[in-house]
Amino acid sequence: ELFENIRTLKKKGKTIIFITHKLNEVMSVSDEVTVLRQGETVFENKVQNTTKEELAYHMVGERFSFHFQRKKLQRGKILLEIRNLSVMDTTIYKVKDVSFQVHEGEVVGLAGVAGNGQLQLVEAVVGLRKASSGKVFLCGKDITTLTPKQRRETGLGYIPEDRLRVGSSLDSTIAENIVVDRYHVSPFSKWGLLSKRTIESHAAELISRFNVKGKVRSLVRFLSGGNIQKVILARELSADPSVVVVCEPTWGLDIRSSLAVYNFIEDLKERKKGIFLVSSNLDELLHLADRILVIFRGSIYANLSNDGSLTKARICEYMTGTRCDFREVKSNVV
């Protein structure tokens, strides 16, 4: 709808300055493109005379493979199982009788138009919201009644959609953010006293491993969005979770940071972890997910194998409710 409005304004003779780092959007609606890097113009051209690869090069200052190759692995045992889960918000069911599984070495994506129950489903899985009915199992253990802290201790990681307000503490240091859920246990604490040296040594190691542009005592507030996301990834993945719930992992990130996040997720998959990926970016889901669930009005309308033939158009048919693979679901939708 936004792009249609832009095209309508253009036909009326209006000039539009469209600022984005999403190259598909640039190629779709722009006539001319200017690339800024570190406050300077480094490239200008007509869109018809350039490519996404060339724009990516000028944006980050180096050439790299623009295409991400998803590896197909033999999935293992069930790590996360959601069984007949329903979630009520006041008097309305936001999630209705949802069931699915995530296996070892598998990325299961969730697609849907915003407001169709994704938030409530995720919060029920990670323990931030009480389920009205149904069960959540992690590595065969019923965690339905466990607190978020207990779920994390059982092996559940969580990378939230809102990295600024939920995923991090902006006025705390990188080191403090990395150990925020483990500062009270060994080796970071002994006899009730924090070991600052151990905490900062651990943080320095992760800063190096995840290529965070900052120091252990840097406040997270002063990091870029990509580096904040890397701090969150470092915290969650260093805990070696069995399953990670990942929400909008590349929202607001540039190409270089997005590819880094993709590689971290692919590394988790190769390490036989389970990943539940919630994203509004269909290209991202098609890049990363082995299966894609589609949620509409709180119910799962499709469980699609991402075998190379799956298209965004087909996914959108389920997202809008015009198509449903489960008759019993469609009949129950209000």
Secondary structure, DSSP 8 states (H G I E B T S, - for coil): -HHHHHHHHHHTT-------S-HHHHHHH-SEEEEEETTEEEEEEEGGG--HHHHHHHHHTS--------------SEEEEEEEEEEEETTEEEEEEEEEEEETTEEEEEE--TTSSHHHHHHHHHTSS--SEEEEEETTEE-TT--HHHHHHHTEEEE-S-TTTTS--TTSBHHHHHTTTTTTSTTTEETTEE-HHHHHHHHHHHHHHTT-SS-TTSBGGGS-HHHHHHHHHHHHHHT--SEEEEESTTTT--HHHHHHHHHHHHHHHHTT-EEEEE-S-HHHHHHH-SEEEEEETTEEEEEEE-SS---HHHHHHHHTTS--S-HHHHHH--
